[in-house]
Amino acid sequence: MRQGFSAARLARIAPFLNRNYLDTGVLPGAQLLLWRRGETVLNEVVGLRDRVRGTAMEQDTIHRIYSMTKPMTSVAALMLLEEGAIALDDPVAKFIPAFADLKVYAGGGPGHFITNDAGRAMKVLDLMRHTSGLTYGFLYRTGIDAEYRRLRLAEPDLEGGLPEMMRLLATLPLEFPPGEAFNYSVATDVLGHVVELASGMTLRQFFHKRLLGPLGMSDTDFFVAEDRRARLATCYWSNKDDRLALWDDGVKTKLYGAPPALESGGGGLAGTASDYLRFARMLLNQGELDGVRYLSPKTVQLMTMNHLPSGAEIADMMPASDLFNETGYRGVGFGLGVAVMQNLSHAALPGSIGEYGWGGLAGTFFFVDPREEMILIFMTQVIDNQVRRMRLRRDLRTLVYSALEEV
């Protein structure tokens, strides 16, 4: 037994992944990194990082972490909050004046939107807990997200970068008044621009100076340098026949081969599991790692408590409550950049009250369980249907927690 885990039960994980996800063609390869009480308990790699070249998944494989960037951008904003440069109740318009007169959708279609006044200003808190009224183009629910797609909002090659994205967002209505609903959105990209304006640095500069560099996350960036390109996993997507098709080649990447025009705080980073473990360990250790303090313990506590109005669960406030999450957001609240477990019986999954984390578009996810002093990081590179991805997360959580015999 190692750090309270049954070796025999942990040994179930790799065969399970191979049998149910690799042998069936759902995933080309994967990595699972499990940390508890000061040491790595499991660092398992299975399958391939590139199917055509036949290259194996390795422990130093670089993955597109997409929305696992969001907690890092939130930490950047909280570092500035501790310095008095940002406050949670600051209007976003304090930093981005074009947001001073945002409107809310009331009818009509693209080019002919009917709008009402927003009622109250969008606040920094709304950006961090996804109650801003903003949306994502890939949600395919409304005429507003159709405009996001047409304008290519948040795309890495958007000419003019984050300032242009802010200008375009200010011309579109919100989907709802700030604070009245939860909707996963480009809000963290807006937060990233607030970090830029409050710090006087680009987001990449801030990350490298204040987070990536001090934490030793040397393989994490908005692009992958040529001398590391061989370690970048190829990313796939599930086509209409439920077969894997090429999304972005690893060695010949079109999306991560050069610095992007738009540095997305909502989904722009690529990095390794071991790099992300450094970030997660800092949070687990209440804002400090290896003698360097990034956040105070009280700020980490603030970050990882539920900030939804009246302690609501996401499922109570989200238009599409089954999106991105293995529980359908039952039992789950949202903090400042991370989902937070509130009620295990509602979630119907093993875990701990207060555990927190998030995932990424290509199937990556992580969570931190402070009660068990545990971190789980899972990496793969497949953009697929939600049902399979959520089943995978559910299965992995169950396998890991069922192997934990000393709590």
ZAMARGU-4260 file (C-alpha; in steps of 0.2 Angstrom, whole numbers, plus 5000, padded with zeros to 4 digits):
<rodrens>
0) 5000/5000/5000 | 5007/5017/4995 | 5000/5033/5003 | 4984/5024/5007 | 4981/5017/4990
5) 4979/4998/4986 | 4992/4993/4973 | 4981/4980/4967 | 4966/4991/4964 | 4977/5005/4956
10) 4983/4991/4944 | 4965/4990/4937 | 4967/5007/4929 | 4978/5004/4914 | 4969/4988/4908
15) 4953/4996/4910 | 4958/5011/4899 | 4966/4999/4886 | 4950/4988/4886 | 4937/5001/4886
20) 4945/5016/4877 | 4960/5012/4867 | 4956/4994/4860 | 4939/5001/4855 | 4947/5016/4846
25) 4940/5030/4857 | 4957/5036/4863 | 4974/5034/4854 | 4983/5036/4871 | 4982/5044/4888
30) 4991/5048/4904 | 4985/5048/4922 | 4995/5056/4935 | 4990/5053/4953 | 4998/5062/4968
35) 4994/5060/4987 | 5002/5066/5003 | 5018/5072/4995 | 5022/5060/4982 | 5017/5053/4965
40) 5007/5037/4968 | 5004/5033/4949 | 5010/5040/4933 | 5003/5029/4920 | 5004/5031/4901
45) 4995/5020/4889 | 4994/5020/4870 | 5001/5032/4857 | 5003/5050/4856 | 5002/5049/4836
50) 4994/5035/4828 | 5002/5037/4810 | 5019/5039/4817 | 5017/5025/4830 | 5025/5036/4843
55) 5021/5030/4861 | 5013/5041/4874 | 5027/5046/4886 | 5027/5055/4903 | 5034/5071/4896
60) 5021/5072/4881 | 5015/5089/4879 | 4996/5091/4878 | 4984/5105/4873 | 4976/5109/4890
65) 4963/5121/4882 | 4951/5126/4897 | 4963/5120/4910 | 4971/5137/4906 | 4956/5145/4915
70) 4961/5141/4933 | 4978/5148/4929 | 4971/5164/4923 | 4960/5165/4938 | 4975/5163/4949
75) 4984/5177/4940 | 4969/5188/4943 | 4969/5183/4961 | 4987/5188/4963 | 4983/5205/4957
80) 4968/5206/4969 | 4980/5203/4983 | 4990/5218/4977 | 4975/5229/4976 | 4975/5230/4958
85) 4959/5221/4955 | 4943/5218/4966 | 4930/5205/4964 | 4916/5219/4964 | 4925/5230/4951
90) 4915/5233/4936 | 4923/5226/4921 | 4921/5243/4913 | 4934/5250/4925 | 4947/5241/4914
95) 4938/5239/4898 | 4928/5255/4895 | 4919/5248/4880 | 4909/5237/4892 | 4901/5251/4901
100) 4885/5250/4891 | 4882/5232/4888 | 4864/5227/4883 | 4855/5210/4885 | 4846/5200/4872
105) 4827/5202/4871 | 4823/5196/4853 | 4828/5196/4835 | 4842/5189/4826 | 4860/5192/4820
110) 4861/5210/4813 | 4844/5214/4821 | 4845/5210/4839 | 4832/5218/4851 | 4840/5222/4867
115) 4836/5229/4885 | 4847/5237/4898 | 4858/5225/4907 | 4851/5230/4924 | 4868/5231/4933
120) 4886/5231/4928 | 4896/5215/4924 | 4909/5213/4938 | 4925/5204/4939 | 4917/5191/4950
125) 4905/5187/4935 | 4919/5184/4924 | 4927/5171/4937 | 4911/5162/4941 | 4903/5162/4923
130) 4888/5173/4927 | 4893/5187/4915 | 4880/5184/4902 | 4894/5180/4889 | 4894/5164/4879
135) 4904/5153/4868 | 4902/5151/4849 | 4903/5132/4850 | 4888/5130/4861 | 4876/5131/4846
140) 4861/5137/4856 | 4857/5155/4851 | 4859/5168/4837 | 4872/5177/4849 | 4884/5162/4849
145) 4881/5161/4830 | 4889/5179/4829 | 4903/5173/4840 | 4907/5160/4827 | 4905/5172/4812
150) 4917/5185/4821 | 4929/5171/4826 | 4929/5177/4844 | 4943/5170/4854 | 4951/5161/4840
155) 4970/5161/4842 | 4973/5170/4825 | 4960/5184/4827 | 4969/5199/4820 | 4971/5212/4834
160) 4971/5199/4848 | 4962/5202/4864 | 4959/5221/4862 | 4950/5217/4846 | 4940/5203/4854
165) 4935/5215/4868 | 4929/5228/4854 | 4919/5215/4846 | 4911/5208/4862 | 4905/5226/4866
170) 4895/5226/4850 | 4885/5211/4854 | 4871/5208/4867 | 4873/5197/4883 | 4863/5182/4884
175) 4856/5187/4901 | 4859/5200/4914 | 4875/5198/4924 | 4873/5187/4939 | 4856/5179/4934
180) 4863/5163/4926 | 4878/5152/4924 | 4884/5150/4906 | 4901/5144/4901 | 4909/5157/4891
185) 4923/5167/4884 | 4923/5176/4901 | 4940/5170/4906 | 4947/5177/4890 | 4940/5194/4896
190) 4948/5191/4913 | 4965/5188/4904 | 4964/5205/4896 | 4959/5212/4913 | 4975/5204/4920
195) 4985/5213/4906 | 4977/5230/4909 | 4980/5229/4928 | 4998/5222/4927 | 5004/5232/4912
200) 5010/5215/4904 | 5004/5204/4891 | 4996/5188/4898 | 5010/5178/4892 | 5023/5189/4900
205) 5013/5189/4917 | 5012/5170/4916 | 5030/5167/4913 | 5036/5180/4926 | 5023/5176/4940
210) 5018/5158/4938 | 5026/5147/4925 | 5044/5153/4928 | 5044/5152/4947 | 5034/5136/4947
215) 5046/5128/4935 | 5033/5124/4922 | 5046/5125/4908 | 5035/5115/4895 | 5020/5126/4897
220) 5016/5140/4885 | 5004/5147/4872 | 5014/5138/4858 | 5027/5124/4857 | 5044/5128/4852
225) 5052/5118/4838 | 5065/5109/4849 | 5050/5102/4859 | 5038/5099/4845 | 5042/5080/4844
230) 5034/5078/4861 | 5018/5087/4856 | 5004/5074/4855 | 4993/5074/4839 | 4975/5080/4843
235) 4960/5070/4835 | 4942/5073/4834 | 4927/5061/4832 | 4919/5062/4815 | 4901/5058/4811
240) 4906/5039/4810 | 4912/5040/4827 | 4930/5037/4821 | 4945/5047/4825 | 4951/5060/4812
245) 4965/5072/4813 | 4962/5089/4821 | 4980/5095/4823 | 4996/5086/4820 | 5009/5086/4834
250) 5025/5088/4824 | 5018/5098/4810 | 5005/5108/4821 | 4996/5122/4813 | 4989/5129/4829
255) 5003/5128/4841 | 5018/5131/4830 | 5020/5150/4833 | 5015/5163/4846 | 4996/5166/4843
260) 4989/5183/4839 | 4977/5181/4853 | 4983/5174/4870 | 4968/5165/4877 | 4967/5165/4896
265) 4952/5154/4893 | 4960/5140/4883 | 4977/5144/4875 | 4990/5134/4884 | 4999/5118/4880
270) 5010/5109/4893 | 5014/5092/4902 | 5005/5083/4916 | 5021/5086/4927 | 5020/5104/4924
275) 5002/5105/4928 | 5005/5095/4944 | 5016/5109/4950 | 5002/5121/4948 | 4990/5110/4957
280) 5002/5106/4971 | 5003/5125/4974 | 4984/5126/4976 | 4984/5110/4987 | 4997/5118/4998
285) 4987/5133/5001 | 4996/5145/4988 | 5014/5140/4992 | 5026/5128/4984 | 5045/5125/4987
290) 5046/5141/4998 | 5038/5153/4986 | 5021/5160/4990 | 5009/5164/4975 | 4993/5166/4985
295) 4988/5168/5003 | 4979/5153/5011 | 4964/5164/5013 | 4964/5168/4995 | 4965/5150/4990
300) 4950/5146/5002 | 4941/5161/4993 | 4945/5154/4976 | 4939/5136/4980 | 4922/5140/4989
305) 4905/5141/4979 | 4902/5158/4973 | 4885/5155/4964 | 4871/5166/4971 | 4863/5158/4987
310) 4875/5143/4986 | 4866/5136/4970 | 4872/5121/4961 | 4877/5124/4943 | 4863/5113/4937
315) 4851/5125/4944 | 4858/5140/4934 | 4865/5133/4918 | 4854/5132/4902 | 4863/5116/4896
320) 4867/5108/4912 | 4874/5091/4905 | 4888/5100/4896 | 4907/5097/4900 | 4904/5088/4917
325) 4902/5070/4922 | 4888/5074/4935 | 4877/5085/4924 | 4883/5098/4937 | 4872/5090/4950
330) 4880/5093/4967 | 4893/5105/4960 | 4895/5124/4963 | 4908/5136/4955 | 4921/5146/4963
335) 4934/5158/4956 | 4939/5148/4940 | 4936/5130/4946 | 4920/5119/4949 | 4918/5114/4967
340) 4910/5099/4974 | 4895/5103/4986 | 4884/5088/4988 | 4890/5070/4984 | 4873/5062/4985
345) 4867/5074/4971 | 4883/5071/4961 | 4881/5052/4963 | 4900/5049/4962 | 4913/5045/4975
350) 4923/5060/4981 | 4925/5073/4994 | 4915/5089/4998 | 4926/5104/4993 | 4936/5095/4980
355) 4939/5107/4965 | 4945/5106/4947 | 4941/5108/4928 | 4944/5100/4911 | 4949/5105/4894
360) 4942/5103/4876 | 4953/5088/4871 | 4948/5077/4886 | 4960/5083/4899 | 4954/5086/4917
365) 4961/5088/4934 | 4954/5089/4952 | 4962/5093/4969 | 4955/5085/4984 | 4961/5094/4999
370) 4953/5083/5012 | 4962/5068/5005 | 4978/5078/5000 | 4976/5071/4983 | 4978/5077/4965
375) 4972/5068/4949 | 4978/5074/4932 | 4972/5065/4916 | 4979/5069/4899 | 4973/5064/4882
380) 4970/5073/4865 | 4953/5069/4858 | 4939/5081/4854 | 4924/5070/4855 | 4906/5068/4860
385) 4901/5073/4877 | 4894/5057/4882 | 4910/5047/4880 | 4920/5060/4888 | 4909/5061/4903
390) 4908/5043/4905 | 4927/5042/4905 | 4929/5055/4919 | 4916/5046/4929 | 4925/5029/4927
395) 4942/5036/4932 | 4935/5045/4947 | 4927/5029/4953 | 4942/5018/4949 | 4954/5031/4959
400) 4943/5033/4974 | 4939/5014/4975 | 4958/5011/4976 | 4959/5023/4991 | 4959/5012/5007
405) 4966/5024/5020 | 4957/5040/5022
</rodrens>
